[in-house]
Amino acid sequence: MKRSLHEQEPITNSDGHHIVELIGLASTNTSRYSVAHITAPAGTHGQPRTNRFDELLIVKAGRGVIEMAFNQYDIAPDDVVLIPAGTRYAIHAAPESDLVVWAVCIPAYRPEWSQVGEAKMNWRDYQVPRGVNRLRPSDEE
């Protein structure tokens, strides 16, 4: 399968960021991962969000800042940022140029798995690696 960025129509989210999903549930009915191209216009400030999936951001052009729960990263072309599931974050584009990133979500992006705003999700909503279930409280007592 081949998909071209310029053959797809972007959507604009409430942050003003333009998103084109090339592979994923909405575009190709792929549930294991999704790939999207995101353009944050110069000077835009993204709303905080928390996802139920891991997200890799690969910066293609521009500069900006990613604010996470306990970290803040300046980002520039060729930077890669991992945002683990359950991490609250926001993306802000620098005022001088658009910020362009590729986003890879594992599993695929689903709107119901991305909560925008300040509210926190329950930590039990996130899938944990095999073998770690021993850390969760047991219902058998």
Beta strands, then each sheet from edge to edge (+ up, - down):
strand 1: 11-12
strand 2: 18-23
strand 3: 34-40
strand 4: 49-51
strand 5: 54-61
strand 6: 64-68
strand 7: 72-75
strand 8: 80-83
strand 9: 88-93
strand 10: 99-106
strand 11: 114-116
sheet 1: 1+ 2- 3+ 10- 5+ 8-
sheet 2: 7+ 6- 9+ 4- 11+
end
